[in-house]
Amino acid sequence: MMIDSALRDEVIQRLIAVSDAKFVAADIRSETSLRQDLDISSLTLVALAADLEEELGINIDDTVLGRIQTIGDLFKAIENSKPRQETR
């Protein structure tokens, strides 16, 4: 899955919305740290990832999720995610 610019912008807007830091989208780079720069907790990141998984029909591996440090890492995790398996 390749991330298009609309999805990229949406993810950045969500991160800014849950961040206590005062950033605008133009300030965000792929090397922007989720924890240090945006002050996003691990719990908030897990909740955001769960929302994205649901909306995009993907599954981000928990070990990958645990290693996400930057915005670029998050986008890479989304790009490398597997389609969600339907469970019935």
PyMOL Python script that loads the backbone (N, CA, C, O; Angstrom):
from pymol import cmd

cmd.read_pdbstr("""\
ATOM      1  N   MET A   1       0.854  -1.191   0.000  1.00  0.00           N
ATOM      2  CA  MET A   1       0.000   0.000   0.000  1.00  0.00           C
ATOM      3  C   MET A   1       0.893   1.245   0.000  1.00  0.00           C
ATOM      4  O   MET A   1       1.745   1.410   0.872  1.00  0.00           O
ATOM      5  N   MET A   2       0.689   2.089  -0.961  1.00  0.00           N
ATOM      6  CA  MET A   2       1.444   3.338  -1.025  1.00  0.00           C
ATOM      7  C   MET A   2       0.583   4.442  -0.411  1.00  0.00           C
ATOM      8  O   MET A   2      -0.613   4.530  -0.689  1.00  0.00           O
ATOM      9  N   ILE A   3       1.179   5.258   0.400  1.00  0.00           N
ATOM     10  CA  ILE A   3       0.419   6.328   1.043  1.00  0.00           C
ATOM     11  C   ILE A   3       0.270   7.493   0.079  1.00  0.00           C
ATOM     12  O   ILE A   3       1.260   8.024  -0.424  1.00  0.00           O
ATOM     13  N   ASP A   4      -0.966   7.885  -0.174  1.00  0.00           N
ATOM     14  CA  ASP A   4      -1.163   9.044  -1.034  1.00  0.00           C
ATOM     15  C   ASP A   4      -1.138  10.312  -0.190  1.00  0.00           C
ATOM     16  O   ASP A   4      -1.195  10.260   1.038  1.00  0.00           O
ATOM     17  N   SER A   5      -1.052  11.442  -0.866  1.00  0.00           N
ATOM     18  CA  SER A   5      -0.887  12.704  -0.134  1.00  0.00           C
ATOM     19  C   SER A   5      -2.099  13.037   0.730  1.00  0.00           C
ATOM     20  O   SER A   5      -1.949  13.657   1.783  1.00  0.00           O
ATOM     21  N   ALA A   6      -3.296  12.638   0.306  1.00  0.00           N
ATOM     22  CA  ALA A   6      -4.494  12.916   1.108  1.00  0.00           C
ATOM     23  C   ALA A   6      -4.434  12.157   2.434  1.00  0.00           C
ATOM     24  O   ALA A   6      -4.740  12.714   3.489  1.00  0.00           O
ATOM     25  N   LEU A   7      -4.039  10.888   2.375  1.00  0.00           N
ATOM     26  CA  LEU A   7      -3.928  10.089   3.600  1.00  0.00           C
ATOM     27  C   LEU A   7      -2.812  10.639   4.473  1.00  0.00           C
ATOM     28  O   LEU A   7      -2.961  10.740   5.691  1.00  0.00           O
ATOM     29  N   ARG A   8      -1.707  10.990   3.860  1.00  0.00           N
ATOM     30  CA  ARG A   8      -0.576  11.565   4.596  1.00  0.00           C
ATOM     31  C   ARG A   8      -1.019  12.823   5.344  1.00  0.00           C
ATOM     32  O   ARG A   8      -0.727  12.983   6.529  1.00  0.00           O
ATOM     33  N   ASP A   9      -1.721  13.708   4.647  1.00  0.00           N
ATOM     34  CA  ASP A   9      -2.206  14.944   5.270  1.00  0.00           C
ATOM     35  C   ASP A   9      -3.184  14.656   6.403  1.00  0.00           C
ATOM     36  O   ASP A   9      -3.151  15.314   7.443  1.00  0.00           O
ATOM     37  N   GLU A  10      -4.056  13.665   6.196  1.00  0.00           N
ATOM     38  CA  GLU A  10      -5.037  13.329   7.231  1.00  0.00           C
ATOM     39  C   GLU A  10      -4.341  12.809   8.489  1.00  0.00           C
ATOM     40  O   GLU A  10      -4.688  13.200   9.603  1.00  0.00           O
ATOM     41  N   VAL A  11      -3.368  11.932   8.306  1.00  0.00           N
ATOM     42  CA  VAL A  11      -2.629  11.382   9.453  1.00  0.00           C
ATOM     43  C   VAL A  11      -1.904  12.508  10.192  1.00  0.00           C
ATOM     44  O   VAL A  11      -1.927  12.563  11.422  1.00  0.00           O
ATOM     45  N   ILE A  12      -1.263  13.400   9.444  1.00  0.00           N
ATOM     46  CA  ILE A  12      -0.563  14.532  10.073  1.00  0.00           C
ATOM     47  C   ILE A  12      -1.546  15.413  10.842  1.00  0.00           C
ATOM     48  O   ILE A  12      -1.244  15.846  11.953  1.00  0.00           O
ATOM     49  N   GLN A  13      -2.707  15.679  10.271  1.00  0.00           N
ATOM     50  CA  GLN A  13      -3.715  16.492  10.973  1.00  0.00           C
ATOM     51  C   GLN A  13      -4.169  15.816  12.261  1.00  0.00           C
ATOM     52  O   GLN A  13      -4.355  16.481  13.280  1.00  0.00           O
ATOM     53  N   ARG A  14      -4.346  14.506  12.222  1.00  0.00           N
ATOM     54  CA  ARG A  14      -4.741  13.774  13.437  1.00  0.00           C
ATOM     55  C   ARG A  14      -3.658  13.851  14.498  1.00  0.00           C
ATOM     56  O   ARG A  14      -3.949  14.047  15.678  1.00  0.00           O
ATOM     57  N   LEU A  15      -2.412  13.697  14.079  1.00  0.00           N
ATOM     58  CA  LEU A  15      -1.309  13.775  15.036  1.00  0.00           C
ATOM     59  C   LEU A  15      -1.238  15.159  15.672  1.00  0.00           C
ATOM     60  O   LEU A  15      -1.027  15.282  16.879  1.00  0.00           O
ATOM     61  N   ILE A  16      -1.413  16.187  14.869  1.00  0.00           N
ATOM     62  CA  ILE A  16      -1.404  17.556  15.399  1.00  0.00           C
ATOM     63  C   ILE A  16      -2.568  17.749  16.375  1.00  0.00           C
ATOM     64  O   ILE A  16      -2.415  18.398  17.410  1.00  0.00           O
ATOM     65  N   ALA A  17      -3.723  17.187  16.042  1.00  0.00           N
ATOM     66  CA  ALA A  17      -4.913  17.340  16.886  1.00  0.00           C
ATOM     67  C   ALA A  17      -4.727  16.704  18.266  1.00  0.00           C
ATOM     68  O   ALA A  17      -5.217  17.237  19.262  1.00  0.00           O
ATOM     69  N   VAL A  18      -4.024  15.572  18.333  1.00  0.00           N
ATOM     70  CA  VAL A  18      -3.849  14.901  19.628  1.00  0.00           C
ATOM     71  C   VAL A  18      -2.580  15.341  20.344  1.00  0.00           C
ATOM     72  O   VAL A  18      -2.328  14.933  21.478  1.00  0.00           O
ATOM     73  N   SER A  19      -1.788  16.165  19.687  1.00  0.00           N
ATOM     74  CA  SER A  19      -0.532  16.628  20.274  1.00  0.00           C
ATOM     75  C   SER A  19      -0.772  17.879  21.116  1.00  0.00           C
ATOM     76  O   SER A  19      -1.617  18.714  20.792  1.00  0.00           O
ATOM     77  N   ASP A  20      -0.020  17.988  22.187  1.00  0.00           N
ATOM     78  CA  ASP A  20      -0.059  19.216  22.987  1.00  0.00           C
ATOM     79  C   ASP A  20       0.900  20.251  22.423  1.00  0.00           C
ATOM     80  O   ASP A  20       0.832  21.427  22.778  1.00  0.00           O
ATOM     81  N   ALA A  21       1.794  19.812  21.546  1.00  0.00           N
ATOM     82  CA  ALA A  21       2.758  20.732  20.941  1.00  0.00           C
ATOM     83  C   ALA A  21       2.028  21.628  19.942  1.00  0.00           C
ATOM     84  O   ALA A  21       1.005  21.245  19.375  1.00  0.00           O
ATOM     85  N   LYS A  22       2.563  22.807  19.742  1.00  0.00           N
ATOM     86  CA  LYS A  22       1.937  23.758  18.822  1.00  0.00           C
ATOM     87  C   LYS A  22       2.618  23.679  17.462  1.00  0.00           C
ATOM     88  O   LYS A  22       3.543  24.436  17.166  1.00  0.00           O
ATOM     89  N   PHE A  23       2.147  22.757  16.651  1.00  0.00           N
ATOM     90  CA  PHE A  23       2.698  22.551  15.324  1.00  0.00           C
ATOM     91  C   PHE A  23       1.631  22.834  14.279  1.00  0.00           C
ATOM     92  O   PHE A  23       0.434  22.741  14.552  1.00  0.00           O
ATOM     93  N   VAL A  24       2.079  23.177  13.089  1.00  0.00           N
ATOM     94  CA  VAL A  24       1.198  23.212  11.926  1.00  0.00           C
ATOM     95  C   VAL A  24       1.750  22.184  10.948  1.00  0.00           C
ATOM     96  O   VAL A  24       2.913  21.793  11.044  1.00  0.00           O
ATOM     97  N   ALA A  25       0.920  21.747  10.012  1.00  0.00           N
ATOM     98  CA  ALA A  25       1.318  20.681   9.100  1.00  0.00           C
ATOM     99  C   ALA A  25       2.631  20.978   8.382  1.00  0.00           C
ATOM    100  O   ALA A  25       3.421  20.068   8.133  1.00  0.00           O
ATOM    101  N   ALA A  26       2.867  22.241   8.049  1.00  0.00           N
ATOM    102  CA  ALA A  26       4.088  22.613   7.335  1.00  0.00           C
ATOM    103  C   ALA A  26       5.348  22.355   8.168  1.00  0.00           C
ATOM    104  O   ALA A  26       6.438  22.215   7.614  1.00  0.00           O
ATOM    105  N   ASP A  27       5.204  22.293   9.494  1.00  0.00           N
ATOM    106  CA  ASP A  27       6.351  22.045  10.378  1.00  0.00           C
ATOM    107  C   ASP A  27       6.717  20.568  10.458  1.00  0.00           C
ATOM    108  O   ASP A  27       7.809  20.221  10.909  1.00  0.00           O
ATOM    109  N   ILE A  28       5.823  19.711  10.030  1.00  0.00           N
ATOM    110  CA  ILE A  28       5.994  18.268  10.205  1.00  0.00           C
ATOM    111  C   ILE A  28       6.850  17.696   9.081  1.00  0.00           C
ATOM    112  O   ILE A  28       6.559  17.897   7.902  1.00  0.00           O
ATOM    113  N   ARG A  29       7.899  16.988   9.457  1.00  0.00           N
ATOM    114  CA  ARG A  29       8.782  16.305   8.506  1.00  0.00           C
ATOM    115  C   ARG A  29       8.768  14.815   8.831  1.00  0.00           C
ATOM    116  O   ARG A  29       8.303  14.419   9.900  1.00  0.00           O
ATOM    117  N   SER A  30       9.268  13.996   7.928  1.00  0.00           N
ATOM    118  CA  SER A  30       9.269  12.558   8.200  1.00  0.00           C
ATOM    119  C   SER A  30      10.142  12.208   9.402  1.00  0.00           C
ATOM    120  O   SER A  30       9.924  11.180  10.044  1.00  0.00           O
ATOM    121  N   GLU A  31      11.137  13.057   9.717  1.00  0.00           N
ATOM    122  CA  GLU A  31      11.982  12.778  10.884  1.00  0.00           C
ATOM    123  C   GLU A  31      11.433  13.379  12.186  1.00  0.00           C
ATOM    124  O   GLU A  31      12.069  13.264  13.234  1.00  0.00           O
ATOM    125  N   THR A  32      10.261  14.016  12.126  1.00  0.00           N
ATOM    126  CA  THR A  32       9.656  14.575  13.333  1.00  0.00           C
ATOM    127  C   THR A  32       9.354  13.439  14.319  1.00  0.00           C
ATOM    128  O   THR A  32       8.685  12.466  13.971  1.00  0.00           O
ATOM    129  N   SER A  33       9.850  13.576  15.538  1.00  0.00           N
ATOM    130  CA  SER A  33       9.656  12.557  16.571  1.00  0.00           C
ATOM    131  C   SER A  33       8.252  12.666  17.164  1.00  0.00           C
ATOM    132  O   SER A  33       7.804  13.747  17.548  1.00  0.00           O
ATOM    133  N   LEU A  34       7.574  11.529  17.227  1.00  0.00           N
ATOM    134  CA  LEU A  34       6.226  11.526  17.801  1.00  0.00           C
ATOM    135  C   LEU A  34       6.266  11.865  19.287  1.00  0.00           C
ATOM    136  O   LEU A  34       5.427  12.623  19.775  1.00  0.00           O
ATOM    137  N   ARG A  35       7.229  11.310  20.000  1.00  0.00           N
ATOM    138  CA  ARG A  35       7.279  11.523  21.444  1.00  0.00           C
ATOM    139  C   ARG A  35       7.944  12.848  21.821  1.00  0.00           C
ATOM    140  O   ARG A  35       7.373  13.643  22.567  1.00  0.00           O
ATOM    141  N   GLN A  36       9.164  13.084  21.299  1.00  0.00           N
ATOM    142  CA  GLN A  36       9.885  14.293  21.698  1.00  0.00           C
ATOM    143  C   GLN A  36       9.279  15.564  21.104  1.00  0.00           C
ATOM    144  O   GLN A  36       9.068  16.542  21.821  1.00  0.00           O
ATOM    145  N   ASP A  37       9.001  15.556  19.807  1.00  0.00           N
ATOM    146  CA  ASP A  37       8.520  16.776  19.149  1.00  0.00           C
ATOM    147  C   ASP A  37       7.024  17.008  19.349  1.00  0.00           C
ATOM    148  O   ASP A  37       6.590  18.116  19.665  1.00  0.00           O
ATOM    149  N   LEU A  38       6.247  15.946  19.160  1.00  0.00           N
ATOM    150  CA  LEU A  38       4.790  16.104  19.221  1.00  0.00           C
ATOM    151  C   LEU A  38       4.199  15.735  20.578  1.00  0.00           C
ATOM    152  O   LEU A  38       3.014  15.961  20.823  1.00  0.00           O
ATOM    153  N   ASP A  39       5.024  15.165  21.462  1.00  0.00           N
ATOM    154  CA  ASP A  39       4.571  14.790  22.801  1.00  0.00           C
ATOM    155  C   ASP A  39       3.375  13.844  22.751  1.00  0.00           C
ATOM    156  O   ASP A  39       2.403  14.003  23.490  1.00  0.00           O
ATOM    157  N   ILE A  40       3.469  12.854  21.860  1.00  0.00           N
ATOM    158  CA  ILE A  40       2.395  11.867  21.718  1.00  0.00           C
ATOM    159  C   ILE A  40       2.797  10.622  22.504  1.00  0.00           C
ATOM    160  O   ILE A  40       3.874  10.064  22.292  1.00  0.00           O
ATOM    161  N   SER A  41       1.935  10.201  23.397  1.00  0.00           N
ATOM    162  CA  SER A  41       2.234   9.043  24.242  1.00  0.00           C
ATOM    163  C   SER A  41       2.075   7.743  23.447  1.00  0.00           C
ATOM    164  O   SER A  41       1.450   7.719  22.387  1.00  0.00           O
ATOM    165  N   SER A  42       2.646   6.685  23.975  1.00  0.00           N
ATOM    166  CA  SER A  42       2.519   5.371  23.349  1.00  0.00           C
ATOM    167  C   SER A  42       1.053   4.966  23.255  1.00  0.00           C
ATOM    168  O   SER A  42       0.622   4.398  22.251  1.00  0.00           O
ATOM    169  N   LEU A  43       0.293   5.259  24.298  1.00  0.00           N
ATOM    170  CA  LEU A  43      -1.128   4.909  24.312  1.00  0.00           C
ATOM    171  C   LEU A  43      -1.892   5.642  23.218  1.00  0.00           C
ATOM    172  O   LEU A  43      -2.737   5.051  22.546  1.00  0.00           O
ATOM    173  N   THR A  44      -1.598   6.921  23.038  1.00  0.00           N
ATOM    174  CA  THR A  44      -2.245   7.707  21.984  1.00  0.00           C
ATOM    175  C   THR A  44      -1.880   7.162  20.614  1.00  0.00           C
ATOM    176  O   THR A  44      -2.730   7.091  19.726  1.00  0.00           O
ATOM    177  N   LEU A  45      -0.610   6.773  20.433  1.00  0.00           N
ATOM    178  CA  LEU A  45      -0.173   6.211  19.162  1.00  0.00           C
ATOM    179  C   LEU A  45      -0.886   4.898  18.867  1.00  0.00           C
ATOM    180  O   LEU A  45      -1.301   4.657  17.733  1.00  0.00           O
ATOM    181  N   VAL A  46      -1.030   4.055  19.874  1.00  0.00           N
ATOM    182  CA  VAL A  46      -1.729   2.780  19.697  1.00  0.00           C
ATOM    183  C   VAL A  46      -3.186   3.027  19.303  1.00  0.00           C
ATOM    184  O   VAL A  46      -3.714   2.348  18.422  1.00  0.00           O
ATOM    185  N   ALA A  47      -3.835   3.993  19.951  1.00  0.00           N
ATOM    186  CA  ALA A  47      -5.236   4.314  19.629  1.00  0.00           C
ATOM    187  C   ALA A  47      -5.348   4.843  18.197  1.00  0.00           C
ATOM    188  O   ALA A  47      -6.261   4.461  17.465  1.00  0.00           O
ATOM    189  N   LEU A  48      -4.429   5.714  17.798  1.00  0.00           N
ATOM    190  CA  LEU A  48      -4.442   6.245  16.434  1.00  0.00           C
ATOM    191  C   LEU A  48      -4.218   5.123  15.431  1.00  0.00           C
ATOM    192  O   LEU A  48      -4.901   5.056  14.410  1.00  0.00           O
ATOM    193  N   ALA A  49      -3.264   4.243  15.717  1.00  0.00           N
ATOM    194  CA  ALA A  49      -2.980   3.124  14.812  1.00  0.00           C
ATOM    195  C   ALA A  49      -4.203   2.219  14.682  1.00  0.00           C
ATOM    196  O   ALA A  49      -4.513   1.744  13.589  1.00  0.00           O
ATOM    197  N   ALA A  50      -4.898   1.981  15.794  1.00  0.00           N
ATOM    198  CA  ALA A  50      -6.108   1.145  15.750  1.00  0.00           C
ATOM    199  C   ALA A  50      -7.175   1.788  14.868  1.00  0.00           C
ATOM    200  O   ALA A  50      -7.837   1.098  14.093  1.00  0.00           O
ATOM    201  N   ASP A  51      -7.342   3.099  14.982  1.00  0.00           N
ATOM    202  CA  ASP A  51      -8.302   3.813  14.128  1.00  0.00           C
ATOM    203  C   ASP A  51      -7.918   3.685  12.657  1.00  0.00           C
ATOM    204  O   ASP A  51      -8.770   3.416  11.810  1.00  0.00           O
ATOM    205  N   LEU A  52      -6.642   3.878  12.358  1.00  0.00           N
ATOM    206  CA  LEU A  52      -6.172   3.784  10.973  1.00  0.00           C
ATOM    207  C   LEU A  52      -6.338   2.367  10.426  1.00  0.00           C
ATOM    208  O   LEU A  52      -6.732   2.179   9.275  1.00  0.00           O
ATOM    209  N   GLU A  53      -6.037   1.379  11.258  1.00  0.00           N
ATOM    210  CA  GLU A  53      -6.211  -0.017  10.835  1.00  0.00           C
ATOM    211  C   GLU A  53      -7.664  -0.283  10.451  1.00  0.00           C
ATOM    212  O   GLU A  53      -7.945  -0.905   9.426  1.00  0.00           O
ATOM    213  N   GLU A  54      -8.571   0.194  11.282  1.00  0.00           N
ATOM    214  CA  GLU A  54     -10.001  -0.004  11.037  1.00  0.00           C
ATOM    215  C   GLU A  54     -10.432   0.691   9.745  1.00  0.00           C
ATOM    216  O   GLU A  54     -11.105   0.093   8.906  1.00  0.00           O
ATOM    217  N   GLU A  55     -10.042   1.947   9.596  1.00  0.00           N
ATOM    218  CA  GLU A  55     -10.466   2.733   8.432  1.00  0.00           C
ATOM    219  C   GLU A  55      -9.863   2.239   7.126  1.00  0.00           C
ATOM    220  O   GLU A  55     -10.522   2.249   6.087  1.00  0.00           O
ATOM    221  N   LEU A  56      -8.604   1.806   7.184  1.00  0.00           N
ATOM    222  CA  LEU A  56      -7.900   1.419   5.965  1.00  0.00           C
ATOM    223  C   LEU A  56      -7.968  -0.075   5.683  1.00  0.00           C
ATOM    224  O   LEU A  56      -7.531  -0.537   4.629  1.00  0.00           O
ATOM    225  N   GLY A  57      -8.521  -0.830   6.637  1.00  0.00           N
ATOM    226  CA  GLY A  57      -8.615  -2.279   6.450  1.00  0.00           C
ATOM    227  C   GLY A  57      -7.250  -2.950   6.452  1.00  0.00           C
ATOM    228  O   GLY A  57      -7.003  -3.887   5.694  1.00  0.00           O
ATOM    229  N   ILE A  58      -6.362  -2.453   7.323  1.00  0.00           N
ATOM    230  CA  ILE A  58      -5.005  -2.996   7.401  1.00  0.00           C
ATOM    231  C   ILE A  58      -4.729  -3.511   8.801  1.00  0.00           C
ATOM    232  O   ILE A  58      -5.521  -3.329   9.725  1.00  0.00           O
ATOM    233  N   ASN A  59      -3.580  -4.159   8.929  1.00  0.00           N
ATOM    234  CA  ASN A  59      -3.154  -4.648  10.229  1.00  0.00           C
ATOM    235  C   ASN A  59      -1.678  -4.315  10.407  1.00  0.00           C
ATOM    236  O   ASN A  59      -0.832  -4.832   9.677  1.00  0.00           O
ATOM    237  N   ILE A  60      -1.364  -3.455  11.371  1.00  0.00           N
ATOM    238  CA  ILE A  60       0.024  -3.092  11.665  1.00  0.00           C
ATOM    239  C   ILE A  60       0.509  -4.008  12.781  1.00  0.00           C
ATOM    240  O   ILE A  60      -0.080  -4.049  13.861  1.00  0.00           O
ATOM    241  N   ASP A  61       1.571  -4.733  12.517  1.00  0.00           N
ATOM    242  CA  ASP A  61       2.125  -5.679  13.484  1.00  0.00           C
ATOM    243  C   ASP A  61       2.508  -4.952  14.778  1.00  0.00           C
ATOM    244  O   ASP A  61       3.065  -3.855  14.738  1.00  0.00           O
ATOM    245  N   ASP A  62       2.208  -5.568  15.913  1.00  0.00           N
ATOM    246  CA  ASP A  62       2.479  -4.948  17.215  1.00  0.00           C
ATOM    247  C   ASP A  62       3.963  -4.652  17.427  1.00  0.00           C
ATOM    248  O   ASP A  62       4.309  -3.630  18.020  1.00  0.00           O
ATOM    249  N   THR A  63       4.844  -5.537  16.948  1.00  0.00           N
ATOM    250  CA  THR A  63       6.272  -5.282  17.127  1.00  0.00           C
ATOM    251  C   THR A  63       6.709  -4.072  16.296  1.00  0.00           C
ATOM    252  O   THR A  63       7.566  -3.298  16.724  1.00  0.00           O
ATOM    253  N   VAL A  64       6.123  -3.913  15.118  1.00  0.00           N
ATOM    254  CA  VAL A  64       6.405  -2.737  14.287  1.00  0.00           C
ATOM    255  C   VAL A  64       5.891  -1.490  14.985  1.00  0.00           C
ATOM    256  O   VAL A  64       6.582  -0.473  15.041  1.00  0.00           O
ATOM    257  N   LEU A  65       4.686  -1.567  15.514  1.00  0.00           N
ATOM    258  CA  LEU A  65       4.077  -0.435  16.217  1.00  0.00           C
ATOM    259  C   LEU A  65       4.946   0.014  17.388  1.00  0.00           C
ATOM    260  O   LEU A  65       5.085   1.211  17.641  1.00  0.00           O
ATOM    261  N   GLY A  66       5.519  -0.935  18.091  1.00  0.00           N
ATOM    262  CA  GLY A  66       6.368  -0.622  19.234  1.00  0.00           C
ATOM    263  C   GLY A  66       7.663   0.083  18.863  1.00  0.00           C
ATOM    264  O   GLY A  66       8.281   0.732  19.707  1.00  0.00           O
ATOM    265  N   ARG A  67       8.077  -0.040  17.603  1.00  0.00           N
ATOM    266  CA  ARG A  67       9.331   0.575  17.164  1.00  0.00           C
ATOM    267  C   ARG A  67       9.130   1.930  16.483  1.00  0.00           C
ATOM    268  O   ARG A  67      10.110   2.566  16.095  1.00  0.00           O
ATOM    269  N   ILE A  68       7.907   2.377  16.332  1.00  0.00           N
ATOM    270  CA  ILE A  68       7.651   3.643  15.652  1.00  0.00           C
ATOM    271  C   ILE A  68       8.128   4.804  16.521  1.00  0.00           C
ATOM    272  O   ILE A  68       7.674   4.979  17.652  1.00  0.00           O
ATOM    273  N   GLN A  69       9.047   5.589  15.976  1.00  0.00           N
ATOM    274  CA  GLN A  69       9.590   6.747  16.681  1.00  0.00           C
ATOM    275  C   GLN A  69       9.239   8.064  15.990  1.00  0.00           C
ATOM    276  O   GLN A  69       9.034   9.085  16.646  1.00  0.00           O
ATOM    277  N   THR A  70       9.173   8.029  14.660  1.00  0.00           N
ATOM    278  CA  THR A  70       8.981   9.257  13.888  1.00  0.00           C
ATOM    279  C   THR A  70       7.752   9.156  12.991  1.00  0.00           C
ATOM    280  O   THR A  70       7.164   8.086  12.835  1.00  0.00           O
ATOM    281  N   ILE A  71       7.382  10.278  12.413  1.00  0.00           N
ATOM    282  CA  ILE A  71       6.282  10.290  11.440  1.00  0.00           C
ATOM    283  C   ILE A  71       6.621   9.360  10.278  1.00  0.00           C
ATOM    284  O   ILE A  71       5.767   8.612   9.802  1.00  0.00           O
ATOM    285  N   GLY A  72       7.872   9.412   9.825  1.00  0.00           N
ATOM    286  CA  GLY A  72       8.306   8.544   8.727  1.00  0.00           C
ATOM    287  C   GLY A  72       8.134   7.076   9.068  1.00  0.00           C
ATOM    288  O   GLY A  72       7.713   6.284   8.225  1.00  0.00           O
ATOM    289  N   ASP A  73       8.462   6.705  10.319  1.00  0.00           N
ATOM    290  CA  ASP A  73       8.273   5.313  10.767  1.00  0.00           C
ATOM    291  C   ASP A  73       6.798   4.924  10.691  1.00  0.00           C
ATOM    292  O   ASP A  73       6.462   3.813  10.280  1.00  0.00           O
ATOM    293  N   LEU A  74       5.928   5.838  11.088  1.00  0.00           N
ATOM    294  CA  LEU A  74       4.491   5.554  11.059  1.00  0.00           C
ATOM    295  C   LEU A  74       4.021   5.334   9.625  1.00  0.00           C
ATOM    296  O   LEU A  74       3.274   4.393   9.355  1.00  0.00           O
ATOM    297  N   PHE A  75       4.451   6.194   8.706  1.00  0.00           N
ATOM    298  CA  PHE A  75       4.055   6.028   7.307  1.00  0.00           C
ATOM    299  C   PHE A  75       4.607   4.730   6.724  1.00  0.00           C
ATOM    300  O   PHE A  75       3.925   4.055   5.953  1.00  0.00           O
ATOM    301  N   LYS A  76       5.847   4.376   7.093  1.00  0.00           N
ATOM    302  CA  LYS A  76       6.440   3.129   6.627  1.00  0.00           C
ATOM    303  C   LYS A  76       5.632   1.933   7.147  1.00  0.00           C
ATOM    304  O   LYS A  76       5.403   0.967   6.419  1.00  0.00           O
ATOM    305  N   ALA A  77       5.205   2.009   8.408  1.00  0.00           N
ATOM    306  CA  ALA A  77       4.413   0.933   8.990  1.00  0.00           C
ATOM    307  C   ALA A  77       3.085   0.773   8.250  1.00  0.00           C
ATOM    308  O   ALA A  77       2.634  -0.347   8.010  1.00  0.00           O
ATOM    309  N   ILE A  78       2.462   1.897   7.890  1.00  0.00           N
ATOM    310  CA  ILE A  78       1.207   1.836   7.140  1.00  0.00           C
ATOM    311  C   ILE A  78       1.457   1.234   5.754  1.00  0.00           C
ATOM    312  O   ILE A  78       0.696   0.380   5.297  1.00  0.00           O
ATOM    313  N   GLU A  79       2.527   1.684   5.091  1.00  0.00           N
ATOM    314  CA  GLU A  79       2.841   1.179   3.757  1.00  0.00           C
ATOM    315  C   GLU A  79       3.150  -0.313   3.767  1.00  0.00           C
ATOM    316  O   GLU A  79       2.799  -1.024   2.826  1.00  0.00           O
ATOM    317  N   ASN A  80       3.799  -0.790   4.815  1.00  0.00           N
ATOM    318  CA  ASN A  80       4.209  -2.192   4.887  1.00  0.00           C
ATOM    319  C   ASN A  80       3.177  -3.083   5.583  1.00  0.00           C
ATOM    320  O   ASN A  80       3.412  -4.274   5.782  1.00  0.00           O
ATOM    321  N   SER A  81       2.043  -2.504   5.949  1.00  0.00           N
ATOM    322  CA  SER A  81       1.033  -3.274   6.676  1.00  0.00           C
ATOM    323  C   SER A  81       0.377  -4.300   5.761  1.00  0.00           C
ATOM    324  O   SER A  81       0.426  -4.201   4.535  1.00  0.00           O
ATOM    325  N   LYS A  82      -0.230  -5.273   6.394  1.00  0.00           N
ATOM    326  CA  LYS A  82      -0.921  -6.320   5.654  1.00  0.00           C
ATOM    327  C   LYS A  82      -2.422  -6.022   5.649  1.00  0.00           C
ATOM    328  O   LYS A  82      -2.950  -5.451   6.604  1.00  0.00           O
ATOM    329  N   PRO A  83      -3.104  -6.411   4.571  1.00  0.00           N
ATOM    330  CA  PRO A  83      -4.564  -6.252   4.576  1.00  0.00           C
ATOM    331  C   PRO A  83      -5.154  -7.042   5.738  1.00  0.00           C
ATOM    332  O   PRO A  83      -4.703  -8.141   6.060  1.00  0.00           O
ATOM    333  N   ARG A  84      -6.157  -6.464   6.348  1.00  0.00           N
ATOM    334  CA  ARG A  84      -6.802  -7.114   7.485  1.00  0.00           C
ATOM    335  C   ARG A  84      -7.555  -8.350   7.024  1.00  0.00           C
ATOM    336  O   ARG A  84      -8.245  -8.331   6.004  1.00  0.00           O
ATOM    337  N   GLN A  85      -7.416  -9.416   7.783  1.00  0.00           N
ATOM    338  CA  GLN A  85      -8.149 -10.641   7.491  1.00  0.00           C
ATOM    339  C   GLN A  85      -9.521 -10.558   8.130  1.00  0.00           C
ATOM    340  O   GLN A  85      -9.659 -10.215   9.304  1.00  0.00           O
ATOM    341  N   GLU A  86     -10.519 -10.875   7.348  1.00  0.00           N
ATOM    342  CA  GLU A  86     -11.884 -10.877   7.893  1.00  0.00           C
ATOM    343  C   GLU A  86     -12.031 -12.069   8.827  1.00  0.00           C
ATOM    344  O   GLU A  86     -11.673 -13.190   8.466  1.00  0.00           O
ATOM    345  N   THR A  87     -12.552 -11.834  10.015  1.00  0.00           N
ATOM    346  CA  THR A  87     -12.814 -12.930  10.965  1.00  0.00           C
ATOM    347  C   THR A  87     -14.313 -13.062  11.141  1.00  0.00           C
ATOM    348  O   THR A  87     -15.013 -12.095  11.441  1.00  0.00           O
ATOM    349  N   ARG A  88     -14.775 -14.248  10.953  1.00  0.00           N
ATOM    350  CA  ARG A  88     -16.226 -14.492  11.085  1.00  0.00           C
ATOM    351  C   ARG A  88     -16.458 -15.732  11.893  1.00  0.00           C
ATOM    352  O   ARG A  88     -17.605 -16.115  12.121  1.00  0.00           O
TER     353      ARG A  88
END
""", "prot")
cmd.dss("prot")
cmd.show_as("cartoon", "prot")
cmd.util.cbc("prot")
cmd.orient("prot")
